[in-house]
């Protein structure tokens, strides 16, 4: 049996809690939202549903294992150990955030609001997650393995992503860079590049395909792009809004990154160049002139309990 002494329960603040932090009280937050002509009811409903689910999770855990609660904000500074099982209660994005720091430890995703969250990475709910903990302790659990995307700079810095990497400009200006893929090389001016893992293919990458399919349909064409599928040991990159000009090209706009094919990017941006991970701008690297980024699949994995 696996030695598991603690469950680490990861949670994030609800939208209501964030509003109260901003406006000091619930009443002031409600006044601000309703003054804008919007309804405050959904914030309350979402918060109350989460709280009930979270309290249920903790109540059930008390009967089977010791636990500690870890807020999302403290994830980057927390060191997980081998005697811990990780229970994430929240949205899919919280699983992605946790996976980067879990060092391959099993993660049990619990959907606190099945009527609100898709739960692609949340394989359990409040009524069945305890069984998963027992399975992990007995080492008889099923799992899904996910590889990360890595951006490694020529100065030694690197960054990994569970869902996707964004490489481009931190502002709304065009990103300027040289792209090298397989045996081709171009100079680009674009809105940046999205590099997606298999996990990320259901998120940001899917939305890009949705946009492309909307354009196709508006052109009265029947054939649309299929839902993007990315293998576990591959990445898929897409260049957003590439612009062709006297100096820039748009022949390299999409491609698969694997053990054989890496993506190489050289920044031509004096300032504002950035690479950020999983939609979190604070989890980023500067990507300014002189920086060269090598994008590849990692050997490190995340383990999601099924």
C-alpha positions in Angstrom: 0.0 0.0 0.0 1.1 3.6 -0.7 2.0 5.5 2.4 -0.4 8.5 2.4 -0.5 10.5 5.6 -2.3 13.6 4.5 -4.7 14.9 1.9 -3.9 18.4 0.6 -7.1 20.1 -0.3 -6.6 22.8 -2.9 -9.2 25.5 -3.4 -9.6 28.9 -4.9 -11.6 32.0 -3.8 -15.0 32.3 -5.4 -16.0 35.4 -7.4 -18.0 36.7 -4.5 -15.0 36.4 -2.1 -12.8 38.3 -4.6 -15.5 41.0 -4.9 -15.7 41.3 -1.1 -11.9 41.7 -1.0 -12.1 44.5 -3.5 -15.1 46.3 -1.9 -14.5 45.4 1.7 -18.0 44.1 2.4 -20.6 42.0 0.7 -23.1 44.9 0.8 -20.7 47.3 -0.9 -19.9 44.7 -3.6 -23.6 44.1 -4.2 -24.3 47.8 -4.4 -21.5 48.2 -7.0 -22.7 45.3 -9.2 -26.3 46.3 -9.1 -25.5 49.9 -9.8 -24.0 48.8 -13.1 -27.4 47.2 -13.9 -26.2 43.6 -13.4 -27.6 40.9 -11.1 -25.8 40.0 -8.0 -27.8 36.8 -7.5 -25.5 34.5 -9.5 -22.4 35.5 -7.5 -24.3 34.5 -4.3 -25.6 31.2 -5.8 -22.2 30.2 -7.1 -20.6 31.0 -3.7 -23.2 29.2 -1.6 -23.1 26.1 -3.9 -19.3 26.0 -3.6 -19.3 26.4 0.2 -21.8 23.5 0.6 -19.7 21.3 -1.6 -16.4 22.3 0.1 -17.8 21.7 3.6 -19.1 18.3 2.4 -15.6 17.4 1.1 -14.0 18.3 4.4 -16.6 16.6 6.5 -16.1 13.3 4.6 -12.3 13.6 4.7 -12.4 14.0 8.5 -13.6 10.4 8.7 -10.9 8.8 6.5 -7.7 10.9 6.5 -6.0 13.9 8.0 -5.9 16.9 5.7 -4.7 20.5 5.2 -6.4 23.2 3.1 -4.2 25.0 0.6 -5.3 28.2 -1.1 -4.5 28.6 -4.8 -2.4 31.7 -4.1 0.1 29.6 -2.1 0.6 26.9 -4.6 3.9 28.2 -6.1 5.5 28.2 -2.7 4.2 24.9 -1.4 6.4 21.8 -1.6 4.3 18.6 -2.0 5.7 15.4 -0.5 5.4 11.8 -1.4 3.1 10.9 1.5 0.3 13.3 0.3 -2.6 12.8 -2.0 -3.9 16.0 -3.6 -7.6 16.8 -3.7 -8.6 19.8 -5.9 -12.0 21.3 -5.4 -12.8 23.9 -8.0 -12.8 24.4 -11.7 -10.6 22.6 -14.3 -8.2 25.5 -14.3 -7.4 24.9 -10.7 -6.3 21.3 -11.6 -4.0 22.7 -14.2 -2.5 25.2 -11.8 -2.0 22.5 -9.2 -0.5 20.0 -11.6 2.5 22.2 -12.3 3.6 22.0 -8.6 2.4 18.5 -7.8 5.6 16.7 -8.9 3.7 13.8 -10.4 1.7 13.2 -7.3 -1.9 11.8 -7.9 -4.5 14.5 -8.2 -8.2 13.9 -7.5 -10.3 16.5 -9.1 -13.7 17.2 -7.4 -16.4 19.1 -9.2 -18.2 21.3 -6.6 -20.9 22.5 -9.0 -21.7 20.0 -11.7 -24.4 22.3 -13.2 -21.9 25.1 -13.7 -18.5 23.6 -14.5 -17.7 21.2 -17.5 -15.4 19.2 -15.3 -13.2 17.7 -18.0 -10.4 17.3 -15.4 -12.7 16.9 -12.5 -13.4 13.2 -12.6 -15.3 13.1 -9.2 -18.0 14.9 -7.3 -18.8 15.3 -3.6 -20.6 11.9 -3.5 -17.9 9.6 -4.8 -14.4 11.2 -4.3 -13.7 9.3 -1.1 -13.5 6.1 -3.1 -10.7 7.6 -5.1 -8.7 8.3 -2.0 -9.0 4.7 -0.9 -7.9 3.5 -4.3 -4.8 5.7 -4.2 -3.9 4.4 -0.8 -4.2 0.9 -2.0 -2.4 1.8 -5.3 -5.2 0.3 -7.3 -6.4 3.4 -9.0 -6.7 4.3 -12.7 -5.0 7.4 -13.9 -4.5 9.6 -16.9 -1.0 10.9 -17.6 -0.4 14.3 -19.1 2.9 15.8 -20.3 3.6 19.5 -20.0 4.8 22.0 -22.6 8.1 23.7 -21.9 9.6 27.0 -23.1 13.3 27.1 -22.5 15.2 30.4 -23.1 18.8 30.8 -24.2 19.6 32.4 -20.8 18.7 29.3 -18.9 15.3 30.2 -17.8 12.3 27.9 -18.5 8.6 27.7 -17.9 6.2 24.7 -18.1 2.4 24.7 -18.9 -0.2 22.1 -18.2 -2.7 23.5 -20.7 -1.0 26.0 -23.0 1.8 28.6 -23.5 1.3 32.0 -25.0 4.3 33.6 -26.8 3.8 37.2 -27.9 3.4 40.7 -26.8 2.1 41.6 -23.3 0.2 44.6 -24.9 -2.1 44.8 -27.9 0.8 45.5 -30.2 1.9 43.0 -32.8 4.4 40.3 -31.8 7.5 40.3 -33.9 9.7 37.2 -34.0 11.5 34.7 -36.2 9.8 31.3 -36.3 11.7 28.1 -37.2 9.8 24.8 -37.6 11.1 21.6 -39.2 13.1 22.9 -42.2 11.3 26.2 -42.6 12.0 29.7 -41.2 9.9 32.9 -41.4 9.7 36.4 -39.9 6.3 37.0 -38.3 4.1 39.8 -37.2 1.1 38.3 -35.4 -1.0 38.4 -32.3 1.2 35.7 -30.8 1.4 31.9 -30.7 -0.6 29.5 -28.7 1.1 26.2 -27.9 -1.4 23.6 -26.5 -1.0 20.3 -24.7 -3.6 17.5 -24.9 -5.2 19.0 -21.8 -5.3 22.4 -23.3 -6.9 21.2 -26.5 -10.3 21.5 -24.9 -9.8 25.2 -23.9 -8.0 28.1 -25.6 -7.1 26.0 -28.6 -10.7 24.9 -29.1 -11.8 28.5 -29.0 -9.4 29.3 -31.8 -10.9 26.5 -33.9 -14.4 27.8 -33.0 -13.4 31.2 -34.4 -12.0 29.7 -37.6 -15.2 27.6 -38.1 -17.3 30.7 -37.7 -15.4 32.3 -40.5 -15.8 29.2 -42.6 -19.5 29.1 -42.1 -19.9 32.8 -42.8 -18.2 32.1 -46.2 -21.0 29.6 -47.0 -18.7 26.7 -46.8 -20.0 23.4 -45.3 -16.7 21.8 -44.4 -15.5 22.9 -41.0 -12.4 22.0 -39.0 -12.8 19.1 -36.7 -12.3 19.5 -32.9 -8.5 19.6 -32.3 -7.0 16.4 -31.0 -3.6 16.4 -29.5 -1.7 13.2 -28.5 -0.3 13.0 -25.0 3.3 13.1 -26.1 2.7 16.0 -28.6 1.9 19.7 -28.6 0.0 21.7 -31.2 0.9 25.3 -32.0 -1.2 27.9 -33.8 -0.1 31.4 -34.9 -2.9 33.9 -34.2 -3.7 36.4 -36.9 -0.4 36.3 -38.9 0.1 39.3 -41.1 1.9 39.1 -44.5 3.9 42.1 -45.7 7.1 43.0 -47.4 9.1 41.8 -44.4 6.7 39.2 -42.8 5.2 35.9 -44.0 2.5 33.6 -42.9 3.4 30.2 -44.3 4.0 28.6 -40.9 0.7 28.9 -39.0 0.1 25.6 -37.4 2.1 22.5 -36.5 2.8 19.5 -34.3 5.6 19.6 -31.7 7.0 16.2 -30.7 10.2 14.3 -29.9 11.4 14.9 -33.5 10.1 18.4 -34.1 10.7 21.4 -31.8 9.6 25.0 -32.3 12.2 27.7 -32.2 11.4 31.3 -31.8 13.7 34.4 -31.8 12.2 37.6 -30.4 12.4 40.9 -32.3 10.5 42.8 -29.6 12.6 45.4 -27.8 10.0 45.5 -25.0 6.7 43.8 -24.0 7.7 40.4 -25.3 6.4 37.7 -23.0 5.8 33.9 -22.6 3.1 33.0 -20.0 1.7 29.8 -18.8 -1.9 28.5 -18.5 -3.4 32.0 -18.9 -1.6 33.4 -15.8 0.3 36.5 -16.8 2.2 36.5 -13.5 3.6 33.1 -14.3 5.8 34.3 -17.2 9.1 34.9 -18.8 10.3 38.0 -20.6 10.7 37.4 -24.3 12.5 40.5 -25.6 15.0 41.1 -28.4 17.9 38.6 -28.1 15.8 36.0 -26.5 15.5 32.6 -28.2 12.8 30.2 -27.0 12.8 26.4 -27.7 9.4 24.9 -27.3 9.2 21.2 -26.5 7.3 18.4 -24.7 8.5 17.6 -21.2 9.4 14.3 -19.7 7.7 15.4 -16.5 4.1 14.4 -16.1 0.9 15.2 -14.2 -1.2 12.3 -12.9 -5.0 12.7 -12.8 -6.9 10.0 -10.9 -9.8 8.5 -12.8 
